[in-house]
Amino acid sequence: MRFLLVEDNFELAKAVVECLGLDGHAIDHAEDIAAAQACIDAASYDLILLDIMLPDGDGRDFLARHRRAKNRTPVIVLTARSQVSDRVGLLDLGADDYLTKPFDFSELEARVRAVLRRQGGVANNSRSFKGVILDSTLGAIMINGESHTLRNRELRLLEVFFSAPEQIFSKSHLMDRLFSFSDDVSENAIEVYIGRLRKKLEGSDAKIETVRGLGYRLVAEA
């Protein structure tokens, strides 16, 4: 998944990027509203983590504009405000969840997973296709009763395919989902991860098919 973190506290931002990066997510960091808007104009995101007090404005105004523009990307607000009225106001503006600073990073990870589950319309962290079970919490796939551990970016890439079986995803789209602006990688990295996933899907009724000139898709083994 690709996230946008809007936070002007450099130390906190660095810690959040490292924490979620360990889970295989790509995180772009914006220090203010102007930089955040530039990121949104240039890329699509699965989740936005939004601070309220920013150098060039109020994060609540950014959130309100975000929703007025019919942008449905889920938003978790990071706030130092602990009053019930403040939290209710954030939810009414369109926030999907909030975390009160200071927060524990395990709670951040759990809330991120919960918001993404709701966004995807699933009740848990497991999905299946043609008998292959993908468990995002365990970071593994189950094939014929045997578990195969996935590395972080293998997991995130397979999540993309499991989110829309049969749909073709271009290399550029997959790059956008796996890597942030700061990652210095080429599209060849996608081929490497696709190759690894194909090996781990061996023996199952699912495969990742190359659609020449277009990209890749998850399909049933013929």
Buried (B, 14 or more C-beta within 10 A) or exposed (E): BBBBBBBBBEEBBEBBBEBBBEBBBBBBBBBBBBBBBEBBEEBEBBBBBBBBBBEEEEBBEBBEEBBEEEBEBBBBBBBEBEEEEBBEEBEEBBBBBBBBEEBEEEEBBEBBBBBBBEBBEEEEBBBEBBEBBBBBEBBBBBBEEEEBEBEBBBBBBBBBBBBEBEEBBBBEBBBBBBBBEEEEEEEEBBEEBBEBBBEBBEEBBBBBBEEEEEBBBBBBEE
